[in-house]
Amino acid sequence: MNYKMLLVLFTLALVQTEVRSQIAGPNYLDSLKHELQVKWPNNRTINLVFHGHSVPSGYLTGGVTDRLSAYPFATLKHVNDHYPYSVVNSITTTIGGEQAEQGALRMEEVFNHNPDVIFIDYALNDRSIGLERAKIAWEQMIQEVLAHDIKLILLTPTPDLREDIRASDTNLDRHSEQIRELAKKYKVGLVDSYAFFKELAEHEDLKAFMAQNNHINQKGHQFVADLIFETYFSWKD
């Protein structure tokens, strides 16, 4: 199938949803995108910080990692290619196996990197603590980020093959909906990986994009990076 076309159609649908729901739309990072176009010696280093668990860490299977193919660094490649004068760091404050309550305790570590944008991705592991506890932890992180006046983008989970992504009553589906509601409540950015893979599952076997049951492979990471870039970093004159 034409994955590029699916990505474009999905991004357009997401933009329309954002306009209706007050989730931060594509212009959310406009001021940053202007800075990304500034040439030396007037430019500055811009830091993208990804906070989460094993997936943004780049874990594949058997404890093996592929950091450079993970979506934080695939996103950096997109940004670097699109903004050739920019100096951008992709920084991960991620720990495999961690859930949102543990991540909420480490926000000072995140802020120490002087982030311009923070991405949060914990829902895959939040099933272990449940919706209520996860919501409290996510709101704590969101409120701290906004108090620091930093741009924030929330990510819904990537798939776990042990759950039927096409169903609407699974744990991951419920956590995804909670994250969408938080993005709407706080008017921050949203990259809806779960919805994208759900749509993809209508056309393809998701095993082709997974390294193991709960870890996407390089192709899966590229999809997430494409979503991040097309939704919030793409600059079309």
C-alpha positions as CSV (number, residue, x, y, z in Angstrom):
1,M,0.0,0.0,0.0
2,N,1.0,3.7,-0.3
3,Y,2.2,4.5,3.2
4,K,3.0,8.1,2.3
5,M,-0.6,8.6,1.2
6,L,-1.9,7.0,4.4
7,L,0.3,9.2,6.4
8,V,-0.9,12.3,4.6
9,L,-4.6,11.4,4.9
10,F,-4.1,10.5,8.6
11,T,-2.3,13.8,9.3
12,L,-5.1,15.8,7.6
13,A,-7.7,14.0,9.6
14,L,-5.7,14.6,12.8
15,V,-5.4,18.3,12.0
16,Q,-9.2,18.6,11.5
17,T,-9.7,16.8,14.8
18,E,-7.3,19.2,16.5
19,V,-9.1,22.2,15.2
20,R,-12.4,20.9,16.6
21,S,-11.1,19.8,19.9
22,Q,-8.6,22.6,20.7
23,I,-5.7,20.2,20.8
24,A,-2.6,22.2,19.7
25,G,-2.6,22.2,15.9
26,P,0.2,22.3,13.3
27,N,1.0,26.0,14.2
28,Y,1.9,25.0,17.8
29,L,5.6,25.1,17.0
30,D,5.6,28.0,14.5
31,S,8.0,30.2,16.6
32,L,10.4,27.3,16.9
33,K,10.2,26.5,13.2
34,H,11.2,30.1,12.5
35,E,14.2,29.6,14.8
36,L,15.1,26.4,12.9
37,Q,15.6,28.5,9.8
38,V,18.0,31.0,11.3
39,K,21.5,30.8,10.0
40,W,24.8,30.9,11.8
41,P,26.0,33.0,13.7
42,N,22.5,34.0,14.8
43,N,21.1,30.6,15.4
44,R,21.1,28.6,18.6
45,T,21.0,25.0,19.8
46,I,17.5,23.6,20.1
47,N,16.8,20.6,22.3
48,L,14.1,18.1,21.8
49,V,13.7,15.9,24.9
50,F,11.8,12.5,24.7
51,H,10.6,11.2,28.1
52,G,9.3,7.7,28.3
53,H,9.9,4.0,28.4
54,S,11.6,1.3,26.2
55,V,10.1,2.3,22.9
56,P,11.6,5.8,22.6
57,S,14.8,4.2,24.1
58,G,15.0,2.1,20.9
59,Y,14.6,-1.4,22.4
60,L,13.9,-4.0,19.8
61,T,14.0,-7.6,21.2
62,G,16.2,-9.6,23.6
63,G,17.5,-6.4,25.2
64,V,19.0,-5.2,21.9
65,T,18.6,-1.5,21.1
66,D,18.8,0.4,17.8
67,R,19.1,4.0,19.1
68,L,19.7,5.6,15.7
69,S,16.6,4.1,14.2
70,A,14.3,4.9,17.2
71,Y,11.8,7.6,16.6
72,P,13.6,10.3,18.6
73,F,16.6,10.1,16.3
74,A,14.5,9.5,13.1
75,T,12.7,12.7,14.0
76,L,16.0,14.5,14.4
77,K,17.0,13.3,10.9
78,H,13.7,14.7,9.5
79,V,14.3,18.1,11.2
80,N,18.0,18.2,10.1
81,D,17.1,17.5,6.5
82,H,14.2,20.0,6.4
83,Y,16.1,22.7,8.3
84,P,19.7,22.5,7.0
85,Y,20.9,25.5,9.0
86,S,19.6,24.2,12.4
87,V,21.6,22.8,15.3
88,V,19.3,20.4,17.1
89,N,19.8,17.8,19.8
90,S,17.5,14.8,20.3
91,I,17.8,13.8,23.9
92,T,16.2,10.8,25.6
93,T,15.4,10.7,29.3
94,T,13.9,7.2,28.8
95,I,14.1,4.0,30.9
96,G,12.9,0.6,29.7
97,G,10.1,-0.8,31.8
98,E,9.2,2.5,33.4
99,Q,5.6,3.8,33.7
100,A,4.3,7.3,34.2
101,E,4.4,7.5,38.0
102,Q,8.2,6.7,37.8
103,G,8.6,9.2,35.0
104,A,6.8,11.9,36.9
105,L,9.5,11.6,39.7
106,R,12.3,12.4,37.2
107,M,11.0,15.6,35.6
108,E,13.9,17.6,37.1
109,E,16.2,15.4,35.0
110,V,14.2,16.4,31.9
111,F,14.3,20.1,32.7
112,N,18.1,20.0,33.2
113,H,18.4,19.5,29.5
114,N,16.9,22.9,28.7
115,P,14.3,21.5,26.4
116,D,12.5,23.5,23.8
117,V,10.0,20.7,23.2
118,I,9.2,17.8,25.5
119,F,7.6,14.6,24.2
120,I,5.9,12.1,26.7
121,D,5.4,8.4,25.8
122,Y,4.4,6.1,28.7
123,A,1.0,4.6,28.0
124,L,2.3,1.2,26.8
125,N,3.6,0.5,30.4
126,D,0.8,2.4,32.2
127,R,-1.5,-0.6,31.9
128,S,0.4,-1.9,35.0
129,I,-0.9,1.0,37.1
130,G,-4.3,1.6,35.6
131,L,-6.1,4.6,34.2
132,E,-6.6,6.6,37.4
133,R,-3.0,6.5,38.6
134,A,-1.7,7.1,35.1
135,K,-3.9,10.2,34.7
136,I,-2.6,11.6,38.0
137,A,1.0,11.1,36.9
138,W,0.4,12.5,33.4
139,E,-1.3,15.5,34.7
140,Q,1.6,16.1,37.2
141,M,4.1,16.0,34.3
142,I,1.9,18.2,32.0
143,Q,1.4,20.8,34.7
144,E,5.1,20.9,35.5
145,V,6.1,21.3,31.8
146,L,3.5,24.1,31.3
147,A,4.7,25.9,34.4
148,H,8.2,26.0,32.8
149,D,6.6,27.5,29.7
150,I,7.9,24.6,27.5
151,K,6.1,23.2,24.5
152,L,4.7,19.7,25.1
153,I,3.6,16.9,22.8
154,L,1.9,13.8,24.2
155,L,2.1,10.5,22.4
156,T,-0.5,7.7,22.4
157,P,1.0,4.2,22.6
158,T,2.4,2.1,19.8
159,P,0.9,-1.3,19.5
160,D,1.1,-4.5,21.6
161,L,0.2,-7.5,19.5
162,R,-1.3,-9.2,22.5
163,E,-4.2,-6.7,22.3
164,D,-6.4,-6.5,19.3
165,I,-5.8,-2.9,18.1
166,R,-9.0,-3.0,16.0
167,A,-11.1,-3.4,19.2
168,S,-12.4,-0.4,21.1
169,D,-12.4,-1.9,24.6
170,T,-8.8,-2.7,25.2
171,N,-6.5,-1.3,27.8
172,L,-4.4,0.5,25.2
173,D,-7.4,2.0,23.6
174,R,-8.7,3.4,26.9
175,H,-5.2,4.8,27.7
176,S,-5.1,6.4,24.3
177,E,-8.4,8.1,24.7
178,Q,-7.3,9.4,28.1
179,I,-4.2,10.9,26.5
180,R,-6.3,12.6,23.8
181,E,-8.5,14.1,26.5
182,L,-5.5,15.4,28.4
183,A,-4.1,17.0,25.2
184,K,-7.5,18.6,24.7
185,K,-7.8,19.8,28.3
186,Y,-4.3,21.4,28.4
187,K,-4.3,22.5,24.7
188,V,-0.9,20.8,24.1
189,G,0.3,18.8,21.1
190,L,-0.8,15.2,20.3
191,V,0.8,12.6,18.1
192,D,-1.7,9.8,17.9
193,S,0.5,6.8,17.1
194,Y,-2.2,4.4,18.3
195,A,-4.9,5.7,15.9
196,F,-2.3,5.6,13.0
197,F,-1.5,1.9,13.7
198,K,-5.1,1.1,14.1
199,E,-5.8,2.5,10.7
200,L,-2.7,0.7,9.3
201,A,-4.1,-2.6,10.8
202,E,-7.1,-2.3,8.4
203,H,-4.7,-2.8,5.5
204,E,-1.6,-4.6,6.8
205,D,-0.5,-7.2,9.3
206,L,1.1,-5.2,12.1
207,K,3.7,-8.0,12.7
208,A,5.6,-6.5,9.8
209,F,6.2,-3.4,11.9
210,M,7.0,-5.0,15.2
211,A,10.3,-6.3,16.7
212,Q,8.4,-8.2,19.4
213,N,4.9,-8.1,20.8
214,N,5.3,-4.7,22.5
215,H,8.2,-3.1,20.6
216,I,7.9,-1.6,17.1
217,N,10.8,-2.2,14.7
218,Q,12.7,0.3,12.5
219,K,9.8,0.6,10.1
220,G,7.4,1.2,13.0
221,H,9.7,3.8,14.5
222,Q,9.9,5.6,11.1
223,F,6.1,5.9,11.1
224,V,6.1,7.6,14.5
225,A,8.9,10.0,13.4
226,D,6.9,10.8,10.2
227,L,3.8,11.6,12.3
228,I,5.8,13.8,14.6
229,F,7.4,15.7,11.8
230,E,4.4,16.0,9.5
231,T,2.1,17.2,12.3
232,Y,4.4,19.7,14.1
233,F,7.7,20.4,12.2
234,S,6.9,20.4,8.5
235,W,7.1,23.8,7.1
236,K,5.3,24.4,3.8
237,D,5.8,27.7,2.1
